[in-house]
């Protein structure tokens, strides 16, 4: 018999054994299901809340370094060239001084600030990569409303006399919200470039890199007067993020370990009792030539099949309860890990009873009292 045929026969026999012991299988299924539901409603809920809180902190700009410079500082767009290859920086953008602009079609319209912008990756703001080639402007939703450009197109006239066509709406992330209402005129990047920068925004890749990236940025500003430059970061938010992640993570891991341990103990006890009840059956199998390895495999297959069904059922019930209650859901990876670990822990807990069953002496078990 080929290997895959032997495996198929073993699987069928294990499933048949599970069906022949409905009480033990049902109890194991219920225990594994309850374990998954408990983990999802406790640690899973905690993980979901953690992700929601961390998402809120991140959306507030926990990775942002903001440099404000006065015209006397001498900060120019050359700084972008110096920062572009720095490890730990995800995104940079430089903005010129704000110039008042109005809707060119409305006399005496409301003024909004218009800024020249040097953005190596404008797609983050929903601005096309080649937008800097034609001198068009891109406005945020708030700026479009204040300008009265409800169709998201038009033109804006600056106090300097220049006029720019507004080509569409720009998306403004949370870390640029302080410049709202925002109208940007993307500029062509040339090196060297001595255009003055009033605001430099640098986004670190991760919150824990904020302080390091900030120090690097400060060292590469190349300004004439450091007194005319202010640098602010969200280091406090980054520290808060790390604290929340650490505290909630420790709590969730400890609770999961306790639940898995208790479940393994219960499953092991149930299977040990099952082995005692079925000792004559195992004795007959041994007398008919079944190897110890085969007996162990049968018990493990029976347990893993029941545990798989219980884990899937418990995970589904747990997710449904979280959805119906409006609680935050854990990540898909966490949910899948709980299901997998439930099966793995239950199968591991069955190993000792399986070994005990395989070591039953056929003569002793089959002896007539």
N, C-alpha and C positions, 0 to 999 in steps of 0.2 A: 504494500500500500504506500502510495506516494505521500510526501510530507503534507501537502495541502489537503489530501484526502483524510489523513489522520487528524489534522487540525479540525476539519469539518465535522468528522465523527465525534471528536472530543467536545466541540461546541454544541452539537445536537444533544449529546448525552448530558452535558452540564445544564442545558436549558430544560431537558426532561426532568432532571433531578430537582431543579428549582420549582417546576410545576407540580411535582409530586409532593412537595413540602409547602403547601400554600400558606400555612400559618407562619412558619419561620420566614418565608420569603416576604410575606406581607409586612411582618414586623420590621424586617431589615429595610424594606422599601420606605415604610413610614418614618423610620429613624433618619435615614439619609435625606428624605424629603424635608423633614422638619429641620435638619441641620442646615440645608441650603436656604430654606426660608428664613431661618433665624439669622444666618450670616448676612443675607441680603437686607433684612430689615434692621439690622444693627450696624455692623461694619460697612455693609454696602451703602446704607443710608449716610453713614459718616463720610465715606469716600466721596459720595455724590455731593454732599454738602461742602466738603473740602474743595472739590473741583469748582463748585459754584463760587465759593468765597475767593479762591485763587484767581478765577476768571475775572471776578469783579476787581480785585486788586490789580491784576495785569491790565485790565481795560483802563484803569486810572493812570497808567503809565509808570509802572514800577521799574521799567527798564530804560527810562528816558534821562538823558543828560541834556540840559538846556543851557546854552551860552547866549547871554545878551551882551551886546557890545555897542558902545556909543560911537559916533563918527570919529572921535578923537583917538579911539583905540588902535586903529589901523588894521582891524581884522578884515581880511579879504577872502575871496573865493579860492585862493590858492590852498587854503586849509583842507578843502575837499580832496585835493590830490595827495596831500600828506596822510590823510586818514583812510584812503580807500583800501589799502592792503593791511590794515590793522586787524589782527585776530581778536575776535570778541565783539566786533561791531557788525550789526545786522543791517543798519540803514542809516544814511545821513542825508541832510538837506540844509541848504543855506538860503536865507531870505534877506532881501535888501530892506532899506527903510520904507515905512509905509507912506504912500502918497495918496491924498484924497482923490477919489474919482466919482463921477456921477453918470447916470444913464444919459448917453449922448442925445437921446430922443426926447428927453424931458427937461425943460428949462427949470432951474432951481430945484432939481431933484435931490433926494437924500444922498449924502456923501457916505462912501464906504472906503476903507483902506485898501489900496492896491499895492502889491509887492512884487518885485522881480524875484524869481525863484530859480535856484540852481539845484536840480534834483536828479542825481544819477539814476535813480529808479522811480520814475514818476508813476508807474503802474499801480503803486501802493495807494495813490490818490485818485485812481481811475483816470489818469491823464495819459494820452497816447505817447509812446516813446519819442516820436518825431514832432511833438507839439512845439518844441523850441525853435523849429525852423521857419515858422511863419508869423511869429509875433502875436499869436492869438492869446486870449486870456481864458482862464477857467475859474469859475466861481462856485463857492459852496452854496448849499440850498438856502442858508440864511442870507447870504449876500445877494443871491438872485431875487429873493423876496423883497429885500430892502431896495434893490435897484429897480424893481418892477419888471424884471425879465422873466415872466412866468412861463414863457416858451423855451427858456434856457438858452436863448440866443439873442444877440443884440450887439451893442457896442458901448464902451465906457470911455468917457473923456477924463483926462487927468488935469489937475491944476497946472501941470507943467506944459500943457498944450498938446501932449501926445494923446493918441486915441488908439484903442485896441478893440478888436472884434472878440466878443465873448462867444466861444465855440461850444461850450457845454458846461455840465456840472462836475465839480470836483468833490470827491469823497474826503471828508475831514476826520481823521482818526482822533481818538481822545487826547493824544499827546500834542495835537496841534489846535485843540479847541480854544486855547487861550488867545489865538489870533483872530477868532471869529468877530465879525463877518469877514470872510477871507476871499480875496480875489488875487489869483496868481498869474503872473506872466512868465512862463518858462523861458529860460535864457540858454543860449548855446554855450556849452562849456569849451573854453579855450585855455590853453596853458602856455605861458603864464597868464594869469588873469588878476587884475588888481581892483576888480569891482568890490565896493564896500559891502560888508555883511553886517546886519544889525541883529540877526537871530540865527544861531546855529543849533540844529536839533540832531542829536546822535542817539540811536537806539541800540542798546547792548543786546547781545544774543540771549542772555539769561539774567535774571535779577541778581544773582550772586556775583556777576561780573561788573556791576554798575560802578563800584568804587574804583576798581582797577582801570576800567575804560575811562572813567572821569579823569583820573590822574594822567592817563596817556593823552587824552584830548587836550587837557590844560597845557601839557608840555609841548604840544605841537601847534598851538594856536598861532604862534609867530607874531604876536601883537606888539605894537610900539609902546603902549602904556597899559600895564596889567591892572592899574587902578580903574580903568575905564571899562573893565570886563567883569561881569558877574556870572558865576557858574552855579547852577542849582541842579540837584539830583533828587531822585525818589529813593534815596538809600533807606530812609525810615520805612517806606512801603516794602522795599526789598527785604529788610530785616523782619518785618511783620509777616511777610509771606513765608519766609524760611521758618519762623517760629510756629506758625499755624500748620504748615506742612509737617514739621517735625512732631509736634504734639499730637495732632490727629493721626498721623501715621503710626506712632507708637501705640496709641490706644487701639486702633483698628487691628494691628498685627497681633497684639496681645489677646484681644477678644477672639480673633479667628483661631489662634493656636489653642485657646482653651476649648472652644466649641469642637474643633477637629479632634482634640484629645479625648474629650468626653464621648464623642460619637464613636471613635475607634474602640474605646473601652466597652461601650454598649454592644457594638457589633461583634466584638471578640467574645463577649460573654454569651450572646445569643448563639453564635456558631459553635462555641464549646459545648453548650447544652444540646445543640442539634447533633453534634458528634456523639455525645453520650447516648442520645436516643437512637441513633442509627448505627451503633457499634456493630450489631449483627450483620447489617447490610454491608458495612465495610469489611467485616470478617469474611463474608461470602465472596465478595469481589477479590479479596486477597487469596482465598482458597482456590478461586477459579483462574488465578494467574495474573491478576491485576498488579502492576508494580506500585511501589510506594509513590513514585513520581506521578503515575496516573491518578492515584487517589488525591494527591495534593492538587493536581491540575483540575480535577472535577470540582473540588470544593471552591477553588479560586474562580473558576468559570461561573459557577452558580452564584457566588457572591458578587462578582463584577457585573454580571448581567442584571441582577436585581438592583445593585447600587446605581448602575447607569440609568435604568428606568426611574428610580427614585430621585436621582440628581436632576434629570431633565424635568421631571414633574415639579420638584421643589423650586428649581430656578424659575420655571414659568410662573408658578403661583407667586413667588416673591416679587418678580418684575411686575406682574399684574397688580398686586397690592400697592406697590410703590407708585405706579402710574395712576391708579384710582385715587390714592390719597394725595396726589400732587407733590410728593416728595421728590427731591432730585435723584436721578438714576445714576448708579455707578457706571464706570466706563465699560464698554463691551469686553475689553480685555480682562477686567476684574471679574465680570460675570462668568465669562468662559473659564477663567482660572478656578473659580469656586466650583463649577460643575466638574471640571477635570480632577481637582484635588479631592472632592467628595468621593469620586469613584476610586481614586488611588489610595486614599486613607482607608476606605472600607475594605478594599482588596488586601491591603497590607495587614489590616487587623485580622483578616481571615487566615493569614499564613500560619500562625501558631496552632489554631485548631485543626488546620489542614494537615500539618505535620503530625499532630497527635493522632488524627484519624489514620494516617498512613502507617503508623507504627503499631496498630492493633494486631495482636497475635491471632491468626485465624483459628487455631485450635482452641484457644481460650474463649473466643467470642462465639464459636459455633458449638461448644460443648453443651449438651442437654443437661439441665439441672437435675 
